[in-house]
Amino acid sequence: MAEATSSFPDFRRFHHHRGANYQTVLKNAHAFLRPDWYLEVGVNTGSTITLAERCVIGVDPNFKFSADVVGKKEKLFLFQQTSDAFFAGTDVPALAGGPIDIAFLDGLHEAEVLLRDIFNTERLCGPNSVIFLHDCLPGDIYMARRHQFDAEIRKLTPHPATWTGDVWKALAILQKYRKDLTITCLDAGPTGLVALSNLDPHSTVLPDAYDDLFAEIQAMETTHETLKAFLAACNITSTARVASEAEMRETFGLKAA
Ligand SMILES: C[S@@+](CC[C@H](N)C(=O)[O-])C[C@H]1O[C@@H](n2cnc3c(N)ncnc32)[C@H](O)[C@@H]1O
């Protein structure tokens, strides 16, 4: 996988997200859009799955709960496995009896894995659903390093705790090949939040081209210049644009409830 170590130690953070924290935006999405079914890939301690109140599916190969994950939820299904194993082995429509209304994809931070999570989730959605992506708008190349514990790169970073991986490349693929989607890039701290709407559960564009897209991802470099150009083209918008139900529905192009 190409990683431009030659450009280190150019660790300037060229983009700071100044909007609300991503969890605030997610909390608002639950309050405004009131999903019947919520899917979270990458649950970890449970801090974001607790925001969901009704029927919930959580997927993570290694749950580390420190929150009251059950709360008052009507239904809660937990799958302690990778997202690939979950999507391959679970009949979600039979489980849920309807579409996933909101999904939050925050699992393994590798671009091709996120790409698979996106098209496997879109199949389960309806036209009025929203898929949120975490970490796709990293502010510098250190947080965007491919491998979380890359010691050589990590020792150079002023903020080693922040790791987005290279999932921004999956967003670049969507921007290029799925122009039918509504893609809203929000300046949510600390590493951005992206909302995908106008989803098409019948689209096969991404899975049909997966091998070529994987090769394209492998050829992309994470340099100061490539990432800066990518972010500049993302049309990042303020979280203030989605601060009420009407604004969120309008921005994402969702029908009124
Ligand atoms: C950044 S954490 C999720 C944080 C959580 N969503 C939040 O906002 O608090 C990423 C999680 O992805 C999980 N993970 C790693 N590989 C995965 C995979 N292949 N499929 C699903 N989840 C995975 C990790 O175990 C980890 O708990």
PDBQT file of the ligand as one rigid body, heavy atoms in Angstrom, charges set to zero:
ROOT
HETATM    1  C1  LIG A 301     -13.238   3.964  16.537  1.00  0.00    +0.000 C 
HETATM    2  S1  LIG A 301     -13.877   2.546  17.295  1.00  0.00    +0.000 S 
HETATM    3  C2  LIG A 301     -15.628   2.873  17.271  1.00  0.00    +0.000 C 
HETATM    4  C3  LIG A 301     -16.026   4.007  18.131  1.00  0.00    +0.000 C 
HETATM    5  C4  LIG A 301     -17.493   4.275  18.363  1.00  0.00    +0.000 C 
HETATM    6  N1  LIG A 301     -18.307   4.179  17.164  1.00  0.00    +0.000 N 
HETATM    7  C5  LIG A 301     -17.623   5.669  18.961  1.00  0.00    +0.000 C 
HETATM    8  O1  LIG A 301     -17.837   6.630  18.216  1.00  0.00    +0.000 OA
HETATM    9  O2  LIG A 301     -17.441   5.786  20.165  1.00  0.00    +0.000 OA
HETATM   10  C6  LIG A 301     -13.653   1.361  16.055  1.00  0.00    +0.000 C 
HETATM   11  C7  LIG A 301     -14.161  -0.017  16.404  1.00  0.00    +0.000 C 
HETATM   12  O3  LIG A 301     -14.147  -0.790  15.213  1.00  0.00    +0.000 OA
HETATM   13  C8  LIG A 301     -13.964  -2.115  15.607  1.00  0.00    +0.000 C 
HETATM   14  N2  LIG A 301     -13.532  -2.922  14.465  1.00  0.00    +0.000 N 
HETATM   15  C9  LIG A 301     -12.268  -3.276  14.111  1.00  0.00    +0.000 A 
HETATM   16  N3  LIG A 301     -12.296  -4.058  13.028  1.00  0.00    +0.000 NA
HETATM   17  C10 LIG A 301     -13.588  -4.190  12.661  1.00  0.00    +0.000 A 
HETATM   18  C11 LIG A 301     -14.264  -4.887  11.642  1.00  0.00    +0.000 A 
HETATM   19  N4  LIG A 301     -13.591  -5.598  10.712  1.00  0.00    +0.000 N 
HETATM   20  N5  LIG A 301     -15.620  -4.817  11.583  1.00  0.00    +0.000 NA
HETATM   21  C12 LIG A 301     -16.323  -4.101  12.512  1.00  0.00    +0.000 A 
HETATM   22  N6  LIG A 301     -15.735  -3.414  13.507  1.00  0.00    +0.000 NA
HETATM   23  C13 LIG A 301     -14.389  -3.459  13.590  1.00  0.00    +0.000 A 
HETATM   24  C14 LIG A 301     -12.930  -2.053  16.716  1.00  0.00    +0.000 C 
HETATM   25  O4  LIG A 301     -13.002  -3.206  17.555  1.00  0.00    +0.000 OA
HETATM   26  C15 LIG A 301     -13.337  -0.768  17.449  1.00  0.00    +0.000 C 
HETATM   27  O5  LIG A 301     -14.123  -1.057  18.576  1.00  0.00    +0.000 OA
ENDROOT
TORSDOF 0
